[in-house]
């Protein structure tokens, strides 16, 4: 599996536990095995290395941001900020609204998921117009059934209002080759209701 960078913004997803950052009163639990690294930015509360496991080719990195209570801005401002970040991101990522309409997609994500150029994908429904060609994990690679589509991380994060992670299989590229993808999604919320989902993707390499 290629290197995965997990970015958790605690203005969106709050964590509770026993460890505390030196900058504020935010408390969180650090799972066993995570290795704390020196923060490379003052905006980062913490930074960890997640050692690779069987099947991985590299360690993963996790970065924790915290803007403080009420300091993340309005929902509209936050979404606008994320749209800008996703649009310019080098990593494969996208953000969709609660109707799974594409608000922004990085160029590498457009290529990985077969969405085409970002300018052409924005405003398109991710699921219902054939923009994203989801297939199952059978040898034949049949079209993914609707109940299973509801479980892919970008959708599940919206439906559950919680962090969602899982594997997806898509047909992408000019030859519609099958690609397995590790996806992790988080839902920006307002009044405890999801207003979108922000998803990061990493191709699984066998």
N, C-alpha and C positions, 0 to 999 in steps of 0.2 A: 504494500500500500504506500502511496506517495505521502510525503510529509503533510500533516494536517495542522493548521493553525486555528485554534479555537479562541474566539474573541467574545468575552462575556461582558456586557454593559449592565451594571447594576442599577442604572437609572431605569432599566427595563425589567431585569430579572433579579430579584432580591435573594440573597443567601443568608442563612443564619447558622450559627455554630459557636465555636469556642475560640478561634483565632481572631486577632484584631490587627487592622492595618495601623501603621504609625501615624498616618495622616489624619485619621478620623476615627469615629467610633464604630465603623462597620465591622461586624464580626462574621466569620465564616469558617467552615471546617475544611482543612486541607487533607484530602485522602492520602492514605499511606502509599508511598511509592513516588509521589510527586516531588520533584526536586526544585527548590526555590532558586531563582536566578536573580541577578542584579537587574533592577528596572532600567530600561533604556529610555524612558520618558517620564517626566514628572507627572504626567496625566495618568500614569498607570499605578493602581493600588498595589498590584502584585503581578509577578510573572513566574511561570513554572515550566519546567520541562517534564513531559510525560514520556517515560522510557518506552521504547518500541517493544512490541510483543510479537509472538510468532506470526509471520506473514507480512509484517511491516518492514520497510527498508530504512526508515528513518524515525527518530524520535518526533513526537508532536510537541507543539508549544501552546500554552494557554496564557492569555493575557486578561487581567481583570481591571475594568474601569469603574469608577464610582464618581458621579458628579455631585452627590449630596442631595438631601431631601429637598425637592422642589427646584433643583438647580439644572435639570435637564432641558427646561424649556417647555413650551406647549406641545401638544400632540402634533399639530400641523408643522411646527418648527422642527420637531424631531424627525418627522417623516421627510421633510425637505432636506434636512441635514444628511439623513441616510441615503436619500436618492443621490445626492452629490457624492457621497463616499463610495457607494456601489458603482456609480457610473465611472469613477476614476480608478477603481480597484484593480490591482494586478491579479488577485485571487478570483476564482470562479465564485460569484455570489449574485443573488438577486433579491429583490423585495417586491412582494405582491400585496394587494389590499385584501379585504375580507371576502371579496368576490373572486379572488385569485387573478385579478387583472394585474398585468406586469407594470409596476411603477418605475423600475430601473433594473438593468442587468449589466454586469461587467462584460467587456469584450470576450474574455476567456470563458465566461459562463455561457455566453451565446454560442461559442464554438463547441464547448463540452456537451451541452444539452441539445444542440442542433436547433437553436432558436433563431439563428441568423444574426444579422447585424443588430446591435442594440437599438438604433433608431427605428428599425422596422419592427422590433419586438415590443417596444413600449406601447402600452394601451391595448395590447392583445390579451385575450383570456388565455391563461396558461394551460387550462385543462380541456376546454370544450370546443376547440377549433382545430385540433390537430397540431397546434404549435409545439407541444411537448408530446413526443411519441413514447409513451410508457408501455413496456412489455413485461411479461411475467418471467419467472426464473426457470421455466421449463426449457427443455432442449429445443423445442420448436419456437420458443419466444413469442407466444401468443399475446394478443392485446390484453392489457391489464383490466380486470373487471372493476366496475365502479366502486364496490365496497372496499376494494384494495387501494384504489386511488385515494380514497378518503384517509388512508393511513400513511401516505407519503409525508415526510417531515414538513414541507411548506404548508400543507393543508392541515395536518394534525396539530401543528403549533397554534393555528388559528382556532380550530375547533375545541382544543383542550385549554387554550390559554397558558400553555406551559412549554418549556423546552422540549423539543422532539428530535430524535436522532434515529436514523435507519438507513438501510440500503435501498437504492432505486436502480432499475435497469431501464435504459432508454435506447432508442435507435437514433443515431446521430451521424452527421457527416454525409458526403455525397453518395456513399454506398449504403447508408442506413445501417452501419455496423452496430452490433449490440455492445453497450458499454455499461459496466456496473459502477455505481457511484455511491460514495458515502456522503450522506447529507446531515447537517445539523441546523436546526431552525429555532429561532426565538421570536416570540410575539411582542412587539411594542404594544403597550396597553394604555387605556384611559378608563378611569373609574372601574378598574379590575376587568375590563373587557378588551379582548384583542382587537386591534385596529389594522393590523397588517402582520406579515411574517417576513423576517429577514433570514435568509438561508445561505450557508456556505457549503460548497461542494468540493469533493476530492475524488478523482478517478481511482478506482481500485485496480491495481496492477498485479496480475498473477505471475 
